[in-house]
Amino acid sequence: MDRRNPFLAITLTLCLFSLQALINVEAASVVFLDSPTHKYLRSPSEPAAIAQTDSMSLSEVGAAVSVLLGFAPPSTLSASSSSKLNKVLIPNPFDRPLAVFALEVTGVEDSQLLRDTVFGGALKSKVMSEESKADIQVPDEDEVSVISLNDLPSFDSDKLSSNKELHELASFLGGSYVSGHSPLSGELSIPLPGGDNLRLDLSKKAELELLNGIVGLLRKIERAMVMLEDLSPNANGQKLSELITGTFDGIKALRENHGTEGAEEGVHLFAVSVPKIFDYLQARYRGKIVGVIVHGEADDSESKKLLNMVVNSRTSPRWLEEESASLNATSVAEALLVRRTIAWTTGILLIIATLLGVSFTTLLLFISPLLIIH
């Protein structure tokens, strides 16, 4: 047997692992959507802005969301990562939106999300996915309101049920709908940024399911807005930061159930729909919100959420007072025992004095030393 074979096998194995690592390293991408009326992000045309050829880590994406919510970046953030954030965020710590719409999309190829025609002139970057999650760190859960669209219940109204709703959806997306011979049939036409039109044949189950996915996402966002309006400020009367997270699996489901055919249309529909949904959020927040669209999938062995909020609990002044008081518990108990002893002694002497008819002046002369000692 050739002794070089084991070494050759080991070498090939290491090469395969290295190749797999290279494949997984750039398996995600991120798109930042800024307010058209109030800028919080650098413009892609700025020399100092991050380029599509650059890359961010998931921890840097999470840190960017934390800063946009008005919190300091994690203390563990390296100098190079801080420099990366400066390429994304306008360097003004006193002007943050305090509201972020963070959406994960699955089933999209990396190159599809980074194309120039998708999401217009938004700030985009590749994401190095050595990490499994993007941790969004906040100092206190009482300072931020978080609503996960994934956790909201689904209703029958989250799906299209009439041609009227199709007309309304087409109008919302800036397109048109021509009804067919039966309900929920016909053709939906939506203009694309490049000048072409996306035409969806609703007689095809896959395309109707894709539309229902967009409608379901929109309905849950509307319910989230109602829930956030009902929330009161924190104990200090300050408005809470607001984080809305969710996942869109419509394109992934299209690939799994109907093959790659039509997935390209799904990407186009998603790329047209999300800016419209973000415009809706912009109107609700009066321009004070930023969108973060992340493509990628968390490890199957872990939670399916790629974006993960982490609360860094800090000791409150009340806890500090309680800890300080517990250190002096023995001294307090001793003082309380002395006071109770004096009180009982005084009471007993008063009763005895009353029974014996001793004058009040004599009694005071007797108990005065006790009071002076205390």
N, C-alpha and C positions, 0 to 999 in steps of 0.2 A: 504493500500500500504506500502511496506517495505521502510522505510526512507533511508535505505542503498543503494537502487538502484541508485539514482542520483549520489551518491559518487562513486559507482562501475562503472557507465557509464563514469564519468569523468576520473577515474583511467585508465579504458581500453582505452579511447581516448588518454590520455597522453602516454600510452605505445605504441599505434599504431604510434603516431607521433615520438616517440623516435626510434622505429624500422625503420620507413621510413628514419629518419635522418641517422641511421647506414647504411642503404642500399645505400643512396646517397653519404655518406662520402667517400667511396673508389670506386667511379664509373669511375675513370680515371687512367691513367698511362702514364709514359714518358720514352722515350729511347733517350739517347745521343749518337750520332755517331761521333767518333773522327777521325782525320786525321792519317793514318798509318805512315806518314813520319814526321809529326810535331805534337807533343802531346800538347793538350790544356786542356784535361780532365784527371781526375784521372783514373787509371786503376781499374777495378772491383776487382782485386786481392789485391789491397792495403788495409791495415788495416784501413787507414783513409778515404777510399772511402765510399760513401753511399751504403747501401745494399738494395736488393730487398724487404726485410722485412721492411725497413724504408719507410718513406713517405715524400712527399713535398707538399706544398700548391701551388695553381696556381700562387699566387703572387711571390713565390720563383722561380718558373719556369720562369716567366717573367723577374725577376731580373737577373737570370742566363743568359738569352739571352741578356739583356742590357749590362752586363759586357763583354760578348763575343764580342759584337759589339764595345767595347772600351770605354764604358761610365761607370760612377760611378753608383753603385746601388742606389736605392731610399733612401732618407734620412729617410723615415719612416720605413725602414727595421729593424726589431728587432734584438737583439743580437743572439737569437736562430736561426733566419733565416740566419743571416750572417754566423753562424757556419755551417748551412746546405749547403750554397754555397761553403764553403771551402771543403766540402766532395765531391763536384762535379767538381770544377775548380782547376786546378793547380795554386797554390798561386804565380803567377808572373804577376803583373798588367801591366808590360811593354811588355808583349808578348801575345797579343790577336789576334784571326784570323781576326777580323773586318768584317767577313762575316758569315751569319747564314742562313741555309735552314731549315725553321720551317714548318712542315707538320702536319696537323690534319687528323686523320683517324677515320671514324665513322662506327658503326655496328660491332665493334670487342669487344668481351668479354675481361674483364680485364686480366683474367688468360692467355688468348691466346697470348697477347702481351708481357707478362712477362716470358713466358716459356724459358728455357735455350736454346732450339734449334732455337728460333726465334731471328734474328739479332745477332747470334753468341755471342761473349763476350762483347757486348756493355754495357755501364753503364745504369742500369734501376732502376726505382723506382715507387712505387704507388703514386698517387696524391690524396690528400684530397680535395674534390670538394665542400667545403662550399662556396667558391667564384664562381661566374658565368663566370669569364674571367681571363685570364692571361695577365695583362697589361705589355707591353714592353715599358718602359719609356726611352725617349731620350731627351737630353737638347735642341736640336734645329733641326728643320726639314731640315735645310740646311747642316747638318752634316751626314745625312744618306739617302741612296736611298732605297726606299721600293717598291717592286713589288708584288702585290697580283695576284697569278695565277688565282684566282676565278674571278677577274675583267677582265682578258684578253678574247677577243672574241674567240669563237670556230669556226673552219672551217671544211669542209668536209675531209680535209687531216688529221684531228685528229683521224680518224677512219681507220681501216684496209680496203684496197680496192683490194688487190691482194695477190696471193700466194707468190710472191717475197717479199712483206713486211712481211709476216708471217715468211719466212725463215730468214729475217734480224732480226726480233724480237727474234726468237728462238736463233739465234747466239748471240745477245746482252745479253740474259738471261742465256747463257751458255748451252742451250738445243738443241733440234733438232725438225724438223717438217716434218711429212710425209703427203703429200697432198692426198686429196680424189678424188672422181670422179668429183666433181664440185668445183668451186672457193670458197675459204674461208671455206673449209671443211677439214676433215682429223684429225690428232692427233698431238698435241704439247706436247712434253715431256721435262720436266725440272728437273734436279737433285736437290734434297733437301739436306740440311746439314747433316741429319742423315743417308744418304746413299740411301734412297728411291727416287723414281721418281714421280713427279707430272705429271699426264697424263690428258690433257684436250681434251675432245671430242668436236670439233668445230661445229659438227652438232647440238649441243645443244645451243639454243639461249642464255641461261644464261652465259655459259662459254665464248662465243664470245663477249658478252657485257662486261664481266669482263676484257677481254684482251683489248677491245677498251678503257676502262677506264684507263688502264696502258699506252696505246699508247697516249691517249689525255693528260695525265699528263706529259709524256716525251716531247711531241711536244710543250706544253706551256713553259716548262722549257727551251727548246732550243730557243724559241722566247724571253724569259726573258733575256737570255744571250746576245742576239743581242742588246736588248734595253739597258742593262747595259753598254755594250761596247761603246755605243753612248753618254753616259753621261760624261760631263766634270767635272774636279775637282771643289771644292768650290772656293770662292773668295780668300782664302789664298793659293790656289794652292795645297791643300791637297786632297788626295784621300778620297772619301766618304766611310763610312761604308755601307755595303749592306745587306739588309734583304729581303729574298724571302719567302713569305708565301703562303700557299695553303691548300686545303682540298680534301681528297680522299673519295668519297662517294660510291665507287663501291661495297664494301662489304655490306654496308647498303642497297643499292638498290637491291642487290642480295637477301637479307633476305626478303625485303618487297614484291618483285615481284615474287620470286620463292621459298619462304619458307627457312627454315634453311638448307635444303639439298643443298650441294654445298658451303655453307658459309665457311666451313673448308678449302675447296680448295682455296677459295678467300683469306683467311688469309695466306695460304702457298704461293700463288702467290705474294701477297703484300710483304711478308717477304723476298722473293727472289728478287723481282723487286727493292725495295727501296735501298738496298745496291748497286745494279748495277747503279742505277740513281745517288747515292751519289758518286760512283767511277767516274762517268762522270763529276760531279761537282768538285771533287778533282783534276781531270786533268785540268779543266778550271781555277781553282783557285790556282793551283800549291801547293796543300795541305793546303792552308790557309782558310779553311772553316770548320764549325762544323754543324752537322745535329741534329735537335731536333724533334722527332716524338712524338706527343701527341695523346693519345686516349681519347676521351670524346666528349660531345656535349653541346653546349651552350643552355641556356634557350630558349624555343620556343617563349617566349614573347619578346625576345631581338634579336639582330643580331645573325645570325648563326655562326659567327666567334668566336671561342674560344680564339684565340690569337688576342690581340688588342694593337695597338701602340698608346702611349700617348705622346704628345709633351709638355714638361715643358718649356714654353716660358720664356726667361730671357731678362731683359732690356738691350739693347745694349748701348755702349758708345754714339752713335749718339742720341739715345732717351734721355740720361742723359743731353747731351749738349743742346738739344732743350728745355727740362724742365727748365734748369738753365737759358737759355736765356729768356724764357717766364716770369720768375720772375722779370727780369730787363727791361721788355718791356717799362714801363713808363719812366724810366731813359733814355733809348735810344731815345724815342720819343721827350723828352724834349731837349736833346742835339742836335738832328737833327733839331728841330725848331729854336734853337739859331743860328746854323750854316747857315741855309737858310736865316734867318733875316739879319745876317751880310753880306752874299753874295749879297742879294738884295740891301741893303743899300749902299754897296761899289759900286755896278754897277750904281745905280742912281746918286751917287755923281760924278762918272767918267763922266757920260753923261752931267751933269750940268756943270762940270768944262770945258769940251770940248766946250760946247756952249758959255760959258762966257769968254773963252780964259784965264782961270786961269793957271798959270804955274804948271808944274808937281811937283815941289818942295813944293809949297804951299799946293797942294792937299795931298801930303804925310804927311805933318805936321798935316793936319786936320784929316786924317783917322788913324794915328798911334795909338792914344789912344784906338780906337775900337779894333784894332788887338792885342794890349797888354792885354786888358781885356779878349779877347777870349783865 
